[in-house]
Amino acid sequence: MKKISKIAAVSAAVIAVTGFVILPAVLRPVLEKQMTEAIHRQVAIRKVSLNPFTLAFALLGVTINQRDTSEVMVSFDEFSVNVQAMSVVKRGLIVGSVRLIKPYINVARNRDLSYTFSDLLVPGAASPKEETPREPFKFSINNIEVVDG
């Protein structure tokens, strides 16, 4: 019994250190780089928070600049998602809550009558390929909250 409790304690400690410390430190620069490359705009994330025990994930202090300028296009103080552990049993994603705090969006029309985000909308980017029919992805998103928006 002592051996099992030691293994459980060590496992919990490894999960805690990995989830609370290591993964957020690794994810923040990777997310910033991948998002910057994907949308061709500078992305800054102040902090990534992850709780492996409650399956909660949060992005804090996110700023996305306009293309080729330092003017802010999109920002928010916090975006958090809490996934329910029941997702494993139900074989589909169950999001218990989504929270967005202090969202800010700055959209302007350019001289050529396009918008500052128009380059993100690529018409006909990919033609749908014929694939074998698959079962649709099951999901449920609950308790969506926007604070100070």
MDTraj code that builds the backbone (N, CA, C; nanometers):
import mdtraj as md
import numpy as np

residues = "MET LYS LYS ILE SER LYS ILE ALA ALA VAL SER ALA ALA VAL ILE ALA VAL THR GLY PHE VAL ILE LEU PRO ALA VAL LEU ARG PRO VAL LEU GLU LYS GLN MET THR GLU ALA ILE HIS ARG GLN VAL ALA ILE ARG LYS VAL SER LEU ASN PRO PHE THR LEU ALA PHE ALA LEU LEU GLY VAL THR ILE ASN GLN ARG ASP THR SER GLU VAL MET VAL SER PHE ASP GLU PHE SER VAL ASN VAL GLN ALA MET SER VAL VAL LYS ARG GLY LEU ILE VAL GLY SER VAL ARG LEU ILE LYS PRO TYR ILE ASN VAL ALA ARG ASN ARG ASP LEU SER TYR THR PHE SER ASP LEU LEU VAL PRO GLY ALA ALA SER PRO LYS GLU GLU THR PRO ARG GLU PRO PHE LYS PHE SER ILE ASN ASN ILE GLU VAL VAL ASP GLY".split()
xyz = np.array([
    [0.0826, -0.1193, 0.0000],
    [0.0000, 0.0000, 0.0000],
    [0.0872, 0.1258, 0.0000],
    [0.1996, 0.1223, 0.0743],
    [0.2901, 0.2375, 0.0776],
    [0.3495, 0.2626, -0.0601],
    [0.3802, 0.1550, -0.1315],
    [0.4402, 0.1684, -0.2639],
    [0.3423, 0.2364, -0.3603],
    [0.2164, 0.1969, -0.3542],
    [0.1139, 0.2560, -0.4416],
    [0.0947, 0.4037, -0.4089],
    [0.0926, 0.4384, -0.2806],
    [0.0743, 0.5790, -0.2436],
    [0.1962, 0.6631, -0.2835],
    [0.3169, 0.6055, -0.2775],
    [0.4364, 0.6784, -0.3218],
    [0.4321, 0.7014, -0.4724],
    [0.3909, 0.5986, -0.5478],
    [0.3808, 0.6124, -0.6931],
    [0.2764, 0.7176, -0.7287],
    [0.1633, 0.7176, -0.6590],
    [0.0576, 0.8167, -0.6847],
    [0.1065, 0.9573, -0.6517],
    [0.1789, 0.9729, -0.5424],
    [0.2298, 1.1047, -0.5033],
    [0.3328, 1.1560, -0.6039],
    [0.4229, 1.0685, -0.6466],
    [0.5241, 1.1088, -0.7447],
    [0.4573, 1.1424, -0.8780],
    [0.3593, 1.0627, -0.9190],
    [0.2866, 1.0902, -1.0437],
    [0.2156, 1.2250, -1.0377],
    [0.1499, 1.2522, -0.9276],
    [0.0802, 1.3798, -0.9109],
    [0.1795, 1.4958, -0.9133],
    [0.2942, 1.4791, -0.8516],
    [0.3963, 1.5844, -0.8508],
    [0.4504, 1.6087, -0.9921],
    [0.4747, 1.5023, -1.0665],
    [0.5245, 1.5168, -1.2044],
    [0.4208, 1.5866, -1.2913],
    [0.2946, 1.5467, -1.2789],
    [0.1869, 1.6109, -1.3547],
    [0.1754, 1.7579, -1.3168],
    [0.1846, 1.7890, -1.1887],
    [0.1731, 1.9276, -1.1429],
    [0.2872, 2.0137, -1.1963],
    [0.4095, 1.9670, -1.1841],
    [0.5248, 2.0451, -1.2312],
    [0.5188, 2.0624, -1.3822],
    [0.4861, 1.9556, -1.4519],
    [0.4770, 1.9637, -1.5977],
    [0.3658, 2.0591, -1.6404],
    [0.2473, 2.0456, -1.5821],
    [0.1318, 2.1249, -1.6218],
    [0.1357, 2.2694, -1.5768],
    [0.1799, 2.2939, -1.4549],
    [0.1799, 2.4304, -1.4007],
    [0.3031, 2.5107, -1.4403],
    [0.4176, 2.4450, -1.4607],
    [0.5427, 2.5179, -1.4831],
    [0.5998, 2.4977, -1.6235],
    [0.6254, 2.3742, -1.6609],
    [0.6981, 2.3471, -1.7851],
    [0.6149, 2.3778, -1.9098],
    [0.4945, 2.3218, -1.9201],
    [0.4130, 2.3439, -2.0400],
    [0.3814, 2.4913, -2.0661],
    [0.3390, 2.5703, -1.9673],
    [0.3148, 2.7127, -1.9957],
    [0.4400, 2.7865, -2.0442],
    [0.5544, 2.7535, -1.9873],
    [0.6787, 2.8186, -2.0285],
    [0.7163, 2.7819, -2.1718],
    [0.6845, 2.6605, -2.2132],
    [0.7148, 2.6161, -2.3492],
    [0.6080, 2.6657, -2.4475],
    [0.4822, 2.6624, -2.4070],
    [0.3724, 2.6993, -2.4964],
    [0.3712, 2.8470, -2.5363],
    [0.4031, 2.9379, -2.4445],
    [0.3934, 3.0811, -2.4735],
    [0.4763, 3.1221, -2.5946],
    [0.6064, 3.0945, -2.5990],
    [0.6821, 3.1351, -2.7182],
    [0.6404, 3.0609, -2.8452],
    [0.6002, 2.9349, -2.8313],
    [0.5575, 2.8587, -2.9481],
    [0.4279, 2.9176, -3.0049],
    [0.3324, 2.9482, -2.9183],
    [0.2070, 3.0084, -2.9638],
    [0.2310, 3.1446, -3.0285],
    [0.3153, 3.2273, -2.9664],
    [0.3461, 3.3589, -3.0232],
    [0.4053, 3.3446, -3.1631],
    [0.5012, 3.2555, -3.1780],
    [0.5685, 3.2379, -3.3067],
    [0.4731, 3.1821, -3.4124],
    [0.3996, 3.0774, -3.3774],
    [0.3083, 3.0142, -3.4733],
    [0.1966, 3.1093, -3.5157],
    [0.1409, 3.1836, -3.4208],
    [0.0339, 3.2776, -3.4543],
    [0.0875, 3.3927, -3.5393],
    [0.2053, 3.4451, -3.5062],
    [0.2656, 3.5533, -3.5834],
    [0.2888, 3.5103, -3.7270],
    [0.3406, 3.3894, -3.7466],
    [0.3649, 3.3386, -3.8813],
    [0.2346, 3.3114, -3.9561],
    [0.1334, 3.2641, -3.8872],
    [0.0079, 3.2277, -3.9525],
    [-0.0710, 3.3496, -4.0005],
    [-0.0715, 3.4575, -3.9214],
    [-0.1549, 3.5730, -3.9572],
    [-0.0740, 3.6940, -4.0028],
    [0.0570, 3.6816, -4.0068],
    [0.1462, 3.7890, -4.0538],
    [0.1276, 3.9185, -3.9748],
    [0.1111, 3.9033, -3.8470],
    [0.0982, 4.0158, -3.7548],
    [0.1714, 3.9793, -3.6264],
    [0.2264, 4.0797, -3.5607],
    [0.2989, 4.0551, -3.4360],
    [0.1998, 4.0165, -3.3261],
    [0.2245, 3.9035, -3.2608],
    [0.1398, 3.8546, -3.1526],
    [0.2230, 3.8499, -3.0256],
    [0.1680, 3.9035, -2.9176],
    [0.2349, 3.8991, -2.7873],
    [0.1392, 3.8379, -2.6855],
    [0.1912, 3.7451, -2.6070],
    [0.1140, 3.6813, -2.5009],
    [0.1914, 3.7016, -2.3716],
    [0.1268, 3.7659, -2.2736],
    [0.1942, 3.7916, -2.1465],
    [0.2155, 3.6633, -2.0671],
    [0.1120, 3.5773, -2.0639],
    [0.1226, 3.4566, -1.9818],
    [0.0281, 3.3492, -2.0328],
    [0.0743, 3.2251, -2.0250],
    [-0.0099, 3.1087, -2.0521],
    [-0.0265, 3.0363, -1.9194],
    [-0.1503, 3.0050, -1.8867],
    [-0.1793, 2.9358, -1.7616],
    [-0.2463, 2.8026, -1.7934],
    [-0.2033, 2.6990, -1.7243],
    [-0.2568, 2.5657, -1.7481],
    [-0.2722, 2.4942, -1.6149],
    [-0.3877, 2.4339, -1.5940],
    [-0.4100, 2.3544, -1.4736],
    [-0.4437, 2.2128, -1.5178],
    [-0.3492, 2.1189, -1.5056],
    [-0.3730, 1.9830, -1.5543],
    [-0.4753, 1.9057, -1.4724],
    [-0.5033, 1.9485, -1.3517],
    [-0.5982, 1.8760, -1.2675],
    [-0.7424, 1.9144, -1.2979],
    [-0.7673, 2.0407, -1.3320],
    [-0.9030, 2.0850, -1.3648],
    [-0.9243, 2.0993, -1.5152],
    [-0.8200, 2.0732, -1.5946],
    [-0.8230, 2.0859, -1.7402],
    [-0.8613, 2.2271, -1.7833],
    [-0.8038, 2.3252, -1.7143],
    [-0.8282, 2.4664, -1.7463],
    [-0.7070, 2.5230, -1.8194],
    [-0.7338, 2.6083, -1.9185],
    [-0.6301, 2.6711, -1.9991],
    [-0.6655, 2.8180, -2.0134],
    [-0.5656, 2.9061, -2.0005],
    [-0.5924, 3.0490, -2.0143],
    [-0.4761, 3.1188, -2.0833],
    [-0.5111, 3.2152, -2.1680],
    [-0.4146, 3.3063, -2.2280],
    [-0.4388, 3.4417, -2.1638],
    [-0.3339, 3.5018, -2.1102],
    [-0.3463, 3.6302, -2.0419],
    [-0.2666, 3.7373, -2.1156],
    [-0.3267, 3.8546, -2.1299],
    [-0.2582, 3.9681, -2.1905],
    [-0.2176, 3.9467, -2.3336],
    [-0.3123, 3.9122, -2.4193],
    [-0.2826, 3.8865, -2.5608],
    [-0.3033, 4.0143, -2.6415],
    [-0.2062, 4.0447, -2.7268],
    [-0.2127, 4.1607, -2.8156],
    [-0.1718, 4.1175, -2.9556],
    [-0.2557, 4.1528, -3.0529],
    [-0.2249, 4.1268, -3.1936],
    [-0.2226, 4.2627, -3.2633],
    [-0.1094, 4.2968, -3.3222],
    [-0.0932, 4.4269, -3.3878],
    [-0.1475, 4.4249, -3.5301],
    [-0.1715, 4.5459, -3.5818],
    [-0.2073, 4.5600, -3.7224],
    [-0.0881, 4.5135, -3.8055],
    [-0.1140, 4.4794, -3.9282],
    [-0.0064, 4.4335, -4.0160],
    [0.0929, 4.5477, -4.0395],
    [0.2203, 4.5214, -4.0198],
    [0.3309, 4.6143, -4.0453],
    [0.3283, 4.7412, -3.9610],
    [0.2534, 4.7446, -3.8519],
    [0.2554, 4.8599, -3.7612],
    [0.2511, 4.8093, -3.6174],
    [0.2692, 4.9014, -3.5251],
    [0.2604, 4.8639, -3.3838],
    [0.1234, 4.8974, -3.3260],
    [0.0302, 4.9405, -3.4092],
    [-0.1053, 4.9716, -3.3643],
    [-0.1797, 4.8417, -3.3322],
    [-0.2502, 4.8398, -3.2209],
    [-0.3204, 4.7192, -3.1763],
    [-0.4441, 4.6957, -3.2624],
    [-0.4588, 4.5713, -3.3098],
    [-0.5764, 4.5320, -3.3865],
    [-0.6753, 4.4558, -3.2978],
    [-0.6237, 4.3598, -3.2210],
    [-0.7050, 4.2788, -3.1304],
    [-0.6279, 4.2600, -3.0015],
    [-0.6993, 4.2715, -2.8910],
    [-0.6356, 4.2406, -2.7626],
    [-0.7425, 4.1961, -2.6636],
    [-0.6977, 4.1269, -2.5625],
    [-0.7859, 4.0916, -2.4515],
    [-0.7007, 4.0620, -2.3298],
    [-0.7613, 4.0823, -2.2130],
    [-0.6901, 4.0569, -2.0879],
    [-0.6797, 3.9082, -2.0579],
    [-0.7876, 3.8357, -2.0856],
    [-0.7857, 3.6922, -2.0552],
    [-0.8832, 3.6183, -2.1449],
    [-0.8395, 3.5027, -2.1921],
    [-0.9261, 3.4078, -2.2611],
    [-0.9040, 3.2746, -2.1920],
    [-1.0080, 3.2229, -2.1278],
    [-0.9913, 3.0971, -2.0556],
    [-1.0950, 2.9944, -2.0999],
    [-1.0526, 2.8695, -2.0975],
    [-1.1363, 2.7562, -2.1373],
    [-1.1202, 2.6485, -2.0309],
    [-1.2328, 2.5913, -1.9904],
    [-1.2301, 2.4830, -1.8937],
    [-1.2955, 2.3618, -1.9570],
    [-1.2159, 2.2593, -1.9855],
    [-1.2650, 2.1367, -2.0481],
    [-1.3063, 2.0392, -1.9384],
    [-1.4176, 1.9735, -1.9602],
    [-1.4678, 1.8777, -1.8624],
    [-1.4018, 1.7413, -1.8835],
    [-1.3695, 1.6744, -1.7745],
    [-1.3086, 1.5420, -1.7816],
    [-1.4051, 1.4401, -1.8419],
    [-1.5330, 1.4689, -1.8387],
    [-1.6342, 1.3804, -1.8946],
    [-1.6182, 1.3657, -2.0468],
    [-1.5370, 1.4524, -2.1083],
    [-1.5120, 1.4450, -2.2522],
    [-1.4583, 1.3084, -2.2929],
    [-1.3767, 1.2505, -2.2082],
    [-1.3169, 1.1202, -2.2382],
    [-1.4246, 1.0128, -2.2435],
    [-1.5158, 1.0148, -2.1474],
    [-1.6220, 0.9153, -2.1402],
    [-1.7211, 0.9331, -2.2552],
    [-1.7555, 1.0575, -2.2858],
    [-1.8558, 1.0867, -2.3894],
    [-1.7974, 1.0813, -2.5307],
    [-1.6666, 1.0683, -2.5424],
    [-1.5965, 1.0653, -2.6706],
    [-1.6276, 1.1874, -2.7569],
    [-1.6233, 1.3031, -2.6934],
    [-1.6440, 1.4307, -2.7610],
    [-1.5985, 1.5409, -2.6671],
    [-1.5630, 1.6542, -2.7230],
    [-1.5137, 1.7657, -2.6433],
    [-1.6290, 1.8331, -2.5695],
    [-1.6191, 1.8421, -2.4386],
    [-1.7184, 1.9119, -2.3579],
    [-1.6472, 2.0266, -2.2869],
    [-1.6783, 2.1486, -2.3290],
    [-1.6193, 2.2674, -2.2690],
    [-1.7178, 2.3193, -2.1654],
    [-1.6759, 2.3199, -2.0400],
    [-1.7630, 2.3630, -1.9312],
    [-1.7837, 2.5125, -1.9281],
    [-1.6788, 2.5880, -1.9638],
    [-1.6918, 2.7336, -1.9651],
    [-1.5856, 2.7959, -2.0543],
    [-1.6244, 2.9088, -2.1131],
    [-1.5344, 2.9909, -2.1936],
    [-1.5523, 3.1327, -2.1435],
    [-1.4417, 3.2012, -2.1172],
    [-1.4498, 3.3366, -2.0631],
    [-1.3517, 3.4267, -2.1367],
    [-1.4012, 3.5409, -2.1820],
    [-1.3205, 3.6413, -2.2498],
    [-1.3344, 3.7716, -2.1728],
    [-1.2214, 3.8243, -2.1244],
    [-1.2237, 3.9457, -2.0426],
    [-1.1590, 4.0609, -2.1179],
    [-1.2291, 4.1728, -2.1237],
    [-1.1864, 4.2983, -2.1861],
    [-1.1362, 4.2807, -2.3296],
    [-1.2227, 4.2284, -2.4181],
    [-1.1809, 4.2189, -2.5582],
    [-1.1786, 4.3573, -2.6235],
    [-1.0855, 4.3765, -2.7156],
    [-1.0735, 4.5019, -2.7900],
    [-1.0452, 4.4674, -2.9349],
    [-1.1226, 4.5285, -3.0256],
    [-1.1013, 4.5059, -3.1688],
    [-1.0975, 4.6413, -3.2368],
    [-0.9938, 4.6642, -3.3179],
    [-0.9772, 4.7888, -3.3921],
    [-0.9777, 4.7552, -3.5408],
    [-1.0880, 4.7912, -3.6084],
    [-1.1019, 4.7662, -3.7513],
    [-1.1167, 4.9011, -3.8208],
    [-1.0441, 4.9174, -3.9294],
    [-1.0524, 5.0419, -4.0069],
    [-1.0584, 5.0076, -4.1550],
    [-1.1179, 5.1006, -4.2313],
    [-1.1228, 5.0825, -4.3760],
    [-1.0049, 5.1562, -4.4378],
    [-0.9351, 5.0872, -4.5274],
    [-0.8206, 5.1460, -4.5970],
    [-0.8686, 5.2332, -4.7130],
    [-0.7764, 5.3069, -4.7733],
    [-0.8107, 5.3938, -4.8872],
    [-0.8646, 5.3162, -5.0067],
    [-0.8190, 5.1922, -5.0229],
    [-0.8659, 5.1114, -5.1359],
    [-0.9971, 5.0382, -5.1057],
    [-1.0659, 5.0792, -4.9992],
    [-1.1948, 5.0256, -4.9546],
    [-1.1871, 4.8838, -4.8982],
    [-1.0675, 4.8354, -4.8737],
    [-1.0521, 4.7088, -4.8020],
    [-1.0436, 4.7417, -4.6527],
    [-1.0480, 4.6386, -4.5714],
    [-1.0379, 4.6580, -4.4269],
    [-0.9018, 4.6103, -4.3773],
    [-0.8694, 4.6487, -4.2563],
    [-0.7388, 4.6140, -4.2006],
    [-0.7212, 4.4631, -4.1810],
    [-0.8296, 4.3894, -4.1822],
    [-0.8219, 4.2438, -4.1675],
    [-0.8460, 4.1699, -4.2987],
    [-0.8655, 4.2418, -4.4087],
    [-0.9025, 4.1798, -4.5368],
    [-0.8017, 4.0764, -4.5849],
    [-0.6747, 4.0972, -4.5559],
    [-0.5743, 4.0004, -4.6005],
    [-0.5869, 3.8658, -4.5290],
    [-0.6583, 3.8632, -4.4184],
    [-0.6794, 3.7372, -4.3474],
    [-0.7887, 3.6530, -4.4127],
    [-0.8720, 3.7177, -4.4928],
    [-0.9798, 3.6479, -4.5618],
    [-0.9344, 3.6128, -4.7027],
    [-0.8930, 3.4908, -4.7218],
    [-0.8418, 3.4464, -4.8515],
    [-0.9540, 3.3733, -4.9239],
    [-1.0064, 3.4336, -5.0327],
    [-1.1171, 3.3669, -5.1025],
    [-1.0697, 3.2418, -5.1756],
    [-1.1446, 3.1332, -5.1580],
    [-1.1136, 3.0083, -5.2280],
    [-0.9755, 2.9555, -5.1989],
    [-0.9312, 2.9648, -5.0760],
    [-0.7957, 2.9229, -5.0403],
    [-0.7707, 2.7759, -5.0716],
    [-0.8664, 2.6936, -5.0391],
    [-0.8477, 2.5508, -5.0645],
    [-0.9776, 2.4917, -5.1157],
    [-0.9668, 2.4197, -5.2243],
    [-1.0863, 2.3542, -5.2760],
    [-1.1061, 2.2253, -5.1971],
    [-1.2308, 2.1969, -5.1624],
    [-1.2542, 2.0766, -5.0818],
    [-1.2191, 1.9507, -5.1603],
    [-1.1448, 1.8638, -5.0953],
    [-1.1058, 1.7370, -5.1574],
    [-1.2103, 1.6322, -5.1222],
    [-1.2311, 1.5422, -5.2119],
    [-1.3274, 1.4362, -5.1857],
    [-1.2668, 1.3372, -5.0872],
    [-1.3365, 1.3198, -4.9784],
    [-1.2916, 1.2263, -4.8759],
    [-1.4050, 1.1309, -4.8446],
    [-1.3677, 1.0213, -4.7837],
    [-1.4707, 0.9287, -4.7409],
    [-1.5464, 0.9924, -4.6251],
    [-1.6772, 0.9741, -4.6205],
    [-1.7564, 1.0348, -4.5128],
    [-1.7091, 0.9839, -4.3770],
    [-1.6965, 1.0774, -4.2849],
    [-1.6556, 1.0429, -4.1486],
    [-1.7644, 1.0862, -4.0522],
    [-1.7594, 1.0279, -3.9338],
    [-1.8527, 1.0684, -3.8294],
    [-1.8167, 1.2099, -3.7855],
    [-1.9150, 1.2978, -3.7696],
    [-1.8840, 1.4352, -3.7295],
    [-1.8247, 1.4406, -3.5887],
    [-1.7412, 1.5434, -3.5672],
    [-1.6786, 1.5646, -3.4373],
    [-1.7853, 1.6118, -3.3385],
    [-1.7957, 1.5452, -3.2265],
    [-1.8957, 1.5805, -3.1257],
    [-1.8353, 1.6790, -3.0265],
    [-1.9106, 1.7842, -2.9958],
    [-1.8634, 1.8807, -2.8977],
    [-1.9804, 1.9541, -2.8340],
    [-1.9541, 2.0127, -2.7196],
    [-2.0521, 2.0938, -2.6481],
    [-1.9760, 2.2074, -2.5806],
    [-2.0209, 2.3309, -2.6050],
    [-1.9589, 2.4472, -2.5415],
    [-2.0646, 2.5141, -2.4545],
    [-2.0346, 2.5281, -2.3271],
    [-2.1299, 2.5805, -2.2304],
    [-2.0743, 2.7049, -2.1600],
    [-2.1637, 2.7842, -2.1050],
    [-2.1279, 2.8993, -2.0210],
    [-2.0273, 2.9925, -2.0863],
    [-2.0653, 3.0508, -2.1983],
    [-1.9799, 3.1476, -2.2670],
    [-2.0028, 3.2840, -2.2029],
    [-1.8941, 3.3477, -2.1606],
    [-1.9046, 3.4742, -2.0882],
    [-1.8064, 3.5761, -2.1450],
    [-1.8566, 3.6957, -2.1749],
    [-1.7718, 3.8066, -2.2176],
    [-1.7847, 3.9129, -2.1094],
    [-1.6720, 3.9521, -2.0499],
    [-1.6707, 4.0488, -1.9410],
    [-1.6041, 4.1780, -1.9898],
    [-1.6684, 4.2910, -1.9660],
    [-1.6177, 4.4229, -2.0061],
    [-1.5891, 4.4295, -2.1556],
    [-1.6817, 4.3779, -2.2344],
    [-1.6629, 4.3784, -2.3779],
    [-1.7624, 4.4679, -2.4481],
])
top = md.Topology()
chain = top.add_chain()
for i, resn in enumerate(residues, 1):
    res = top.add_residue(resn, chain, resSeq=i)
    for name in ("N", "CA", "C"):
        top.add_atom(name, md.element.get_by_symbol(name[0]), res)
traj = md.Trajectory(xyz[None], top)
